[in-house]
Amino acid sequence: MTTPIQRPTPSIWNGGNLLQNKWINRFLRSRWYPGIIQWPTLLIFMLIMFQLVLGPDSAHDNFGTAMTWVLWWPVLPIIFLFLGRFWCAICPFATINDLVQKFVGNNRPVPRFLKKYGIWIIDALFILITWSDHVFGVVENPLGSGILMLTLTTGVIASGSFFERRTFCRYVCFLGGLSGNYARTGMLSLRGTPDICATCTVASCYKGTEKAPGCPLFEFPKTMTSSANCVICADCIKNCPNDSIQLTLRPPTKELWFIRKPKMEEAFLSAVIMGIVFVQNVTMLEVWTGMLNWLERVTGTTNYAVTFSITFAIAIIIPVALLGLTSWIASKFNKTTLIENFTRFGYAIIALDVAAHIAHNLFHLLAEGKSIFYTALGLFGVEVHGASPAILSMGEIQLLQFGLIALGFIGSLYTAYRISKSNHADGKIWGTFVPYAALMVLLTAMNVVLFTLPMAMRM
């Protein structure tokens, strides 16, 4: 009689289940989670809204502006990298949606056109809101930021009143596509255990039980292979009768290596985000005024909406066109269509997107971070004049920015290699990979050049 081989249980730092830790397990299964974080977040949001709409007219003095654009917006992509879409579990808009549904919701099915075109709608809204920010000065205008937040709140209330679960978050929210793309690079992964889930017929993770509602973003955790629509709300952990759900740590970008069903709209968004980072950087540079003057002479108009729109369109078109050109070149080697290459390898840009996004926002967080404290003092009538809002010097910030860009480059480069390796035979791997490696070098160089130039502060 042979003795069965005893395999050691992986530690939580080596692919093991984080739920093996009794404190993490108890917290996520508690009836207090995620409410214990949701409600304080909602209260802070209400204070921010009050400040944006009724507080000081100057962004420099407005606590709501500082909290939204100096703290929340820069920290958001960092959360996505380390915790996936956890923010979406505690987002005040999601909380409002749940409250509306509880009291007046009709729980109608999601319209078919939203299921079919939701990500394209998100792409369009993300582009529109970014364009509006620059044309109408949303960030620099507290009331403009307040109107944006009120518009989103109205959409959430309308969606929660008519449609089931978090329809707005899944198919309409402009952060949905961004967070879905970024969460794929995240280090936190929630999945069902295949062997256990294969025999399950109740689908409590999706339908819900008396313990918790079903998945708010319409996912089947038992078959889920992507973190794009997992908000780590823990409802499935509470509902699963078989303790099948695992919460594990993984290397950043790992999910991007094996996308089973790549989507054109998601690949397109990854290229668009790179263009948006370009334009966000360009418009903060000291040379932007000279560029505007040149555009005004060329176009014959001093209308900022026109000149910025031209800049915005060019900035977005450049990475999309470069990805398309690279995909065409790669198609000559791997005998796959341009569209298929574009769709599959667009995901490789996401790691560099995240790095460039964090690097750009790091300037606001570290060069303007003390403004959060100064404007908070203003709530109590204490005014601070002449003090620098910077936490670190520009040289120190640039050093961090270049480090982030380097990590993003490595992540995107390796992701492109893994995608090539997992989708093409040995003879076609390098012919496919090299054009995309060149693309990553070019996009990285463009980011580095922009981050070397002096930037202007908003606060």
C-alpha positions as CSV (number, residue, x, y, z in Angstrom):
1,M,0.0,0.0,0.0
2,T,1.5,3.3,-1.1
3,T,1.2,6.5,0.9
4,P,-0.4,9.4,-1.0
5,I,2.1,12.2,-1.8
6,Q,1.4,15.2,0.5
7,R,1.8,18.4,-1.5
8,P,2.5,21.5,0.5
9,T,-0.2,24.2,0.4
10,P,1.0,27.2,-1.4
11,S,1.6,30.2,0.8
12,I,-0.5,33.4,0.2
13,W,2.7,35.0,-1.2
14,N,3.2,32.1,-3.7
15,G,-0.1,31.8,-5.4
16,G,-1.9,30.6,-2.3
17,N,-5.5,31.6,-1.4
18,L,-5.5,34.8,0.7
19,L,-8.7,33.5,2.3
20,Q,-6.6,31.0,4.2
21,N,-5.7,33.9,6.4
22,K,-8.4,33.9,9.1
23,W,-8.4,37.7,9.4
24,I,-8.8,38.3,5.7
25,N,-11.4,35.6,5.5
26,R,-13.4,36.8,8.5
27,F,-13.3,40.4,7.3
28,L,-14.5,39.6,3.7
29,R,-17.3,37.3,4.9
30,S,-18.4,39.8,7.5
31,R,-21.8,41.5,7.0
32,W,-19.9,44.7,7.6
33,Y,-17.9,44.4,4.4
34,P,-17.9,46.4,2.2
35,G,-20.3,48.7,3.9
36,I,-17.8,49.7,6.6
37,I,-15.8,51.4,3.8
38,Q,-18.7,52.3,1.5
39,W,-20.5,54.6,4.0
40,P,-17.5,56.7,5.0
41,T,-16.6,57.0,1.3
42,L,-20.2,58.2,0.6
43,L,-20.1,60.8,3.4
44,I,-16.7,62.2,2.2
45,F,-18.2,62.3,-1.4
46,M,-21.1,64.4,0.0
47,L,-18.7,66.8,1.6
48,I,-16.7,67.0,-1.7
49,M,-19.9,67.7,-3.6
50,F,-20.9,70.4,-1.2
51,Q,-17.5,72.1,-1.6
52,L,-17.5,71.8,-5.4
53,V,-21.0,73.3,-5.8
54,L,-21.2,75.8,-3.0
55,G,-17.6,76.2,-1.8
56,P,-14.9,78.6,-2.9
57,D,-14.9,79.5,-6.6
58,S,-11.1,79.2,-6.9
59,A,-9.8,75.6,-7.4
60,H,-6.7,76.7,-5.4
61,D,-8.9,77.2,-2.3
62,N,-11.5,74.5,-2.8
63,F,-11.2,71.3,-0.7
64,G,-13.5,69.4,-3.1
65,T,-11.1,70.1,-6.1
66,A,-8.1,69.1,-4.1
67,M,-9.7,65.8,-2.9
68,T,-11.0,64.9,-6.4
69,W,-8.1,65.9,-8.7
70,V,-5.0,66.0,-6.4
71,L,-5.8,62.9,-4.3
72,W,-8.5,60.6,-5.7
73,W,-7.7,60.8,-9.4
74,P,-3.9,60.1,-8.9
75,V,-4.5,57.3,-6.4
76,L,-7.1,55.5,-8.5
77,P,-4.8,53.8,-11.0
78,I,-2.5,52.7,-8.1
79,I,-5.5,51.0,-6.5
80,F,-6.3,49.2,-9.8
81,L,-2.7,48.0,-10.0
82,F,-2.6,46.6,-6.5
83,L,-6.3,45.7,-5.7
84,G,-8.0,45.4,-9.1
85,R,-11.4,47.1,-9.3
86,F,-11.8,47.3,-5.5
87,W,-12.6,51.0,-5.8
88,C,-15.7,50.1,-7.7
89,A,-16.9,48.1,-4.6
90,I,-16.8,51.2,-2.4
91,C,-17.5,53.9,-5.1
92,P,-20.1,56.3,-3.9
93,F,-21.9,56.1,-7.3
94,A,-22.2,52.4,-6.8
95,T,-23.6,52.9,-3.3
96,I,-26.1,55.4,-4.6
97,N,-27.1,52.9,-7.3
98,D,-27.7,50.1,-4.7
99,L,-29.8,52.4,-2.5
100,V,-32.0,53.6,-5.4
101,Q,-32.5,50.0,-6.4
102,K,-33.5,48.9,-2.9
103,F,-36.3,51.5,-2.6
104,V,-37.5,52.3,-6.1
105,G,-35.7,49.9,-8.5
106,N,-37.7,48.1,-11.2
107,N,-34.9,45.6,-12.0
108,R,-35.5,45.5,-15.7
109,P,-33.1,43.5,-17.8
110,V,-30.1,45.3,-19.3
111,P,-31.1,46.7,-22.8
112,R,-29.5,44.7,-25.6
113,F,-27.8,47.7,-27.2
114,L,-26.0,48.3,-23.9
115,K,-24.8,44.7,-23.8
116,K,-23.6,45.0,-27.4
117,Y,-22.2,48.5,-27.5
118,G,-21.5,49.2,-23.8
119,I,-17.7,49.3,-24.1
120,W,-17.9,51.5,-27.2
121,I,-20.2,53.9,-25.3
122,I,-17.7,53.9,-22.4
123,D,-14.9,54.7,-24.9
124,A,-16.9,57.6,-26.3
125,L,-17.8,59.0,-22.9
126,F,-14.2,58.8,-21.7
127,I,-13.0,60.7,-24.8
128,L,-15.8,63.3,-24.5
129,I,-15.3,63.9,-20.8
130,T,-11.5,64.4,-21.3
131,W,-12.2,66.8,-24.2
132,S,-14.8,68.7,-22.1
133,D,-12.3,69.0,-19.2
134,H,-9.9,71.0,-21.4
135,V,-12.4,73.0,-23.4
136,F,-14.6,74.0,-20.5
137,G,-12.0,73.8,-17.7
138,V,-13.7,71.2,-15.5
139,V,-10.7,70.5,-13.3
140,E,-9.8,74.1,-12.7
141,N,-13.4,75.1,-12.1
142,P,-14.9,73.6,-8.9
143,L,-18.5,74.2,-10.2
144,G,-17.6,72.4,-13.4
145,S,-16.3,69.4,-11.5
146,G,-19.5,69.5,-9.4
147,I,-21.7,69.5,-12.5
148,L,-19.7,66.5,-13.8
149,M,-20.3,64.6,-10.6
150,L,-24.0,65.6,-10.5
151,T,-24.4,64.4,-14.1
152,L,-22.9,61.1,-13.2
153,T,-25.1,60.9,-10.1
154,T,-28.2,61.6,-12.2
155,G,-27.2,58.8,-14.6
156,V,-26.7,56.4,-11.7
157,I,-30.1,57.2,-10.2
158,A,-31.8,56.8,-13.6
159,S,-30.0,53.5,-14.2
160,G,-30.7,52.1,-10.7
161,S,-34.4,53.1,-11.0
162,F,-35.0,51.1,-14.1
163,F,-32.4,48.4,-14.6
164,E,-31.0,45.5,-12.6
165,R,-27.8,45.3,-10.6
166,R,-25.1,47.8,-11.5
167,T,-26.0,48.4,-15.1
168,F,-24.5,51.9,-15.1
169,C,-21.2,50.6,-13.6
170,R,-20.9,47.8,-16.1
171,Y,-22.1,49.4,-19.3
172,V,-22.0,53.2,-19.0
173,C,-19.6,54.6,-16.4
174,F,-16.6,56.2,-18.1
175,L,-14.4,54.8,-15.5
176,G,-15.7,51.3,-16.2
177,G,-13.6,50.7,-19.3
178,L,-10.5,52.3,-17.8
179,S,-10.8,50.3,-14.6
180,G,-11.6,47.1,-16.5
181,N,-8.4,47.5,-18.6
182,Y,-6.2,48.5,-15.7
183,A,-7.6,45.7,-13.4
184,R,-6.2,43.2,-15.8
185,T,-2.7,44.3,-14.8
186,G,-3.7,44.0,-11.1
187,M,-1.9,41.9,-8.5
188,L,-5.2,40.6,-7.0
189,S,-7.2,37.8,-8.6
190,L,-10.6,36.4,-7.6
191,R,-11.5,33.1,-9.2
192,G,-13.5,29.9,-8.6
193,T,-11.8,26.6,-8.1
194,P,-12.4,24.8,-11.5
195,D,-12.7,21.3,-10.0
196,I,-15.2,22.3,-7.4
197,C,-17.2,24.7,-9.6
198,A,-17.5,22.1,-12.4
199,T,-19.9,20.1,-10.2
200,C,-21.9,23.1,-8.9
201,T,-25.4,23.6,-10.3
202,V,-26.9,26.3,-8.0
203,A,-24.8,29.2,-9.3
204,S,-25.2,31.1,-6.0
205,C,-22.3,33.2,-6.9
206,Y,-24.3,34.8,-9.7
207,K,-27.9,34.6,-8.4
208,G,-27.2,35.5,-4.8
209,T,-28.6,34.1,-1.6
210,E,-30.0,35.3,1.7
211,K,-26.5,36.1,2.7
212,A,-25.7,38.5,-0.1
213,P,-26.9,39.6,-3.5
214,G,-25.6,38.1,-6.7
215,C,-22.6,39.5,-8.6
216,P,-23.4,43.2,-9.1
217,L,-21.5,43.3,-12.5
218,F,-23.2,40.2,-14.0
219,E,-20.2,37.9,-13.8
220,F,-20.2,34.1,-13.1
221,P,-17.3,33.9,-10.7
222,K,-17.3,30.1,-11.2
223,T,-16.3,30.5,-14.8
224,M,-14.7,34.0,-14.7
225,T,-11.2,34.2,-16.3
226,S,-10.7,38.0,-16.1
227,S,-10.6,40.6,-13.4
228,A,-12.0,43.3,-15.7
229,N,-15.5,43.1,-14.1
230,C,-14.7,41.9,-10.6
231,V,-15.0,44.5,-7.9
232,I,-13.8,42.4,-5.0
233,C,-17.2,43.0,-3.3
234,A,-17.0,39.5,-1.7
235,D,-20.6,38.7,-2.4
236,C,-19.6,35.5,-4.2
237,I,-17.3,34.5,-1.3
238,K,-20.3,34.8,1.1
239,N,-22.7,33.0,-1.2
240,C,-20.6,30.1,-2.4
241,P,-21.8,26.9,-0.6
242,N,-18.6,25.0,-1.5
243,D,-15.9,27.5,-0.4
244,S,-14.7,27.4,-4.0
245,I,-13.7,31.1,-4.4
246,Q,-10.0,31.9,-4.1
247,L,-8.4,35.3,-3.7
248,T,-4.8,35.1,-4.9
249,L,-1.8,37.3,-5.6
250,R,-0.3,37.2,-9.1
251,P,2.5,38.9,-11.0
252,P,1.3,42.3,-12.5
253,T,0.2,42.0,-16.2
254,K,-0.2,38.2,-16.0
255,E,-3.8,38.2,-17.1
256,L,-2.9,40.1,-20.3
257,W,-0.7,37.2,-21.5
258,F,-3.6,34.9,-22.1
259,I,-6.7,36.9,-23.1
260,R,-9.1,34.3,-24.3
261,K,-11.6,36.5,-26.1
262,P,-9.8,39.8,-27.0
263,K,-12.2,42.6,-28.0
264,M,-11.5,45.4,-30.5
265,E,-13.1,48.1,-28.3
266,E,-10.9,47.2,-25.3
267,A,-7.7,47.2,-27.5
268,F,-8.8,50.5,-29.1
269,L,-9.3,52.0,-25.6
270,S,-5.8,51.0,-24.6
271,A,-4.4,53.0,-27.5
272,V,-6.7,55.9,-26.8
273,I,-5.6,56.1,-23.2
274,M,-2.0,56.4,-24.3
275,G,-3.1,59.3,-26.5
276,I,-5.0,60.9,-23.7
277,V,-1.9,60.7,-21.5
278,F,0.0,62.5,-24.3
279,V,-2.5,65.3,-24.5
280,Q,-2.7,65.7,-20.7
281,N,1.0,66.1,-20.6
282,V,1.3,68.4,-23.6
283,T,-1.3,70.8,-22.3
284,M,0.5,71.2,-19.0
285,L,3.9,72.0,-20.6
286,E,5.3,75.5,-20.7
287,V,5.6,75.1,-24.5
288,W,1.9,74.6,-24.9
289,T,1.3,78.4,-25.3
290,G,3.7,78.5,-28.2
291,M,2.0,75.4,-29.8
292,L,-1.4,77.1,-29.4
293,N,-0.1,80.3,-31.1
294,W,1.2,78.2,-34.0
295,L,-2.1,76.4,-34.4
296,E,-4.0,79.7,-34.3
297,R,-1.8,81.0,-37.2
298,V,-2.3,77.8,-39.2
299,T,-6.0,77.5,-38.6
300,G,-6.8,81.2,-38.7
301,T,-8.9,81.1,-35.5
302,T,-8.3,81.9,-31.9
303,N,-11.1,79.6,-30.8
304,Y,-9.6,77.4,-28.1
305,A,-12.2,74.6,-28.7
306,V,-11.0,74.4,-32.3
307,T,-7.3,74.4,-31.6
308,F,-7.5,72.0,-28.7
309,S,-9.7,69.6,-30.6
310,I,-7.1,69.4,-33.4
311,T,-4.4,68.7,-30.8
312,F,-6.6,66.2,-29.0
313,A,-7.5,64.3,-32.2
314,I,-3.9,64.1,-33.3
315,A,-2.8,62.9,-29.9
316,I,-5.4,60.1,-29.9
317,I,-4.8,59.2,-33.6
318,I,-1.0,58.8,-33.1
319,P,-1.0,55.7,-30.8
320,V,-4.0,54.2,-32.6
321,A,-2.3,54.6,-36.0
322,L,1.0,53.3,-34.7
323,L,-0.7,50.2,-33.3
324,G,-2.5,49.7,-36.6
325,L,0.7,50.1,-38.6
326,T,2.6,47.7,-36.3
327,S,-0.3,45.2,-36.6
328,W,0.0,45.4,-40.4
329,I,3.7,44.8,-40.3
330,A,3.3,41.9,-37.9
331,S,0.6,40.4,-40.2
332,K,3.3,40.0,-42.9
333,F,5.2,37.6,-40.6
334,N,2.4,35.8,-38.7
335,K,-0.1,35.6,-41.5
336,T,-2.8,36.9,-39.2
337,T,-5.1,39.8,-40.2
338,L,-4.4,43.4,-39.2
339,I,-7.6,43.5,-37.2
340,E,-6.8,40.3,-35.3
341,N,-3.3,41.5,-34.5
342,F,-4.6,45.0,-33.4
343,T,-7.2,43.4,-31.2
344,R,-4.9,40.9,-29.5
345,F,-1.8,43.1,-29.1
346,G,-3.6,46.2,-28.1
347,Y,-3.7,44.7,-24.6
348,A,0.1,44.8,-24.5
349,I,-0.1,48.6,-24.3
350,I,-2.1,48.5,-21.1
351,A,0.9,48.1,-18.8
352,L,2.5,51.2,-20.3
353,D,-0.8,53.0,-20.1
354,V,-1.0,52.4,-16.3
355,A,2.6,53.4,-15.8
356,A,2.2,56.6,-17.8
357,H,-1.1,57.5,-16.2
358,I,0.3,57.0,-12.7
359,A,3.5,59.0,-13.7
360,H,1.4,61.9,-15.0
361,N,-0.8,62.0,-11.9
362,L,2.2,61.6,-9.6
363,F,3.1,65.2,-10.6
364,H,-0.3,66.4,-9.2
365,L,-0.1,64.3,-6.1
366,L,3.5,65.1,-5.1
367,A,3.8,68.6,-6.6
368,E,0.4,69.7,-5.3
369,G,-0.3,67.3,-2.5
370,K,-0.1,69.7,0.5
371,S,-3.0,71.6,-1.1
372,I,-5.3,68.9,0.3
373,F,-4.2,69.8,3.9
374,Y,-4.3,73.6,3.2
375,T,-7.8,73.5,1.7
376,A,-9.0,71.2,4.6
377,L,-7.8,73.9,7.0
378,G,-9.9,76.4,5.0
379,L,-13.0,74.4,6.1
380,F,-12.3,75.6,9.6
381,G,-11.5,79.2,8.6
382,V,-7.7,78.8,8.7
383,E,-6.1,80.4,5.6
384,V,-2.7,79.4,4.3
385,H,-0.9,81.9,2.0
386,G,2.4,81.6,0.1
387,A,3.2,78.1,1.2
388,S,4.4,75.6,-1.4
389,P,1.9,72.7,-2.1
390,A,4.8,70.4,-3.1
391,I,5.6,67.3,-1.2
392,L,8.7,66.5,-3.3
393,S,11.0,68.5,-5.6
394,M,10.5,68.4,-9.3
395,G,13.8,66.4,-9.7
396,E,12.6,63.8,-7.3
397,I,9.2,63.5,-8.9
398,Q,10.8,63.1,-12.4
399,L,13.0,60.3,-11.0
400,L,9.9,58.5,-9.8
401,Q,8.2,59.1,-13.2
402,F,11.0,57.7,-15.2
403,G,11.2,54.7,-12.9
404,L,7.4,54.1,-13.5
405,I,7.8,54.5,-17.2
406,A,10.7,51.9,-17.2
407,L,8.5,49.4,-15.3
408,G,5.6,50.0,-17.7
409,F,7.9,49.5,-20.7
410,I,9.2,46.2,-19.2
411,G,5.6,45.1,-18.5
412,S,4.3,45.9,-22.0
413,L,7.4,44.4,-23.7
414,Y,7.1,41.2,-21.8
415,T,3.3,41.1,-22.4
416,A,3.8,41.5,-26.1
417,Y,6.3,38.6,-26.0
418,R,4.0,36.3,-24.1
419,I,1.1,37.1,-26.4
420,S,3.3,36.3,-29.4
421,K,4.4,33.0,-27.7
422,S,1.0,31.8,-26.7
423,N,-0.7,32.5,-30.1
424,H,2.0,31.7,-32.7
425,A,4.2,28.8,-33.7
426,D,7.9,29.0,-32.9
427,G,8.8,30.2,-36.4
428,K,6.5,33.2,-36.1
429,I,7.1,34.3,-32.5
430,W,10.0,36.7,-33.1
431,G,8.6,38.0,-36.4
432,T,5.5,38.9,-34.5
433,F,7.1,40.2,-31.4
434,V,9.8,42.4,-32.9
435,P,7.4,45.0,-34.5
436,Y,5.5,45.3,-31.2
437,A,8.8,45.6,-29.3
438,A,9.7,48.5,-31.6
439,L,6.3,50.1,-30.9
440,M,6.8,49.8,-27.1
441,V,10.2,51.5,-27.5
442,L,8.7,54.3,-29.5
443,L,5.8,54.9,-27.1
444,T,8.1,54.8,-24.1
445,A,10.5,57.3,-25.7
446,M,7.6,59.7,-26.4
447,N,6.5,59.5,-22.8
448,V,10.1,60.1,-21.5
449,V,10.5,63.2,-23.7
450,L,7.2,64.6,-22.4
451,F,8.2,64.0,-18.8
452,T,11.5,65.7,-19.2
453,L,9.8,69.0,-20.0
454,P,8.7,71.5,-17.2
455,M,5.0,71.2,-16.3
456,A,2.6,73.8,-14.8
457,M,0.6,73.1,-11.7
458,R,-3.2,73.3,-11.3
459,M,-3.4,74.2,-7.6
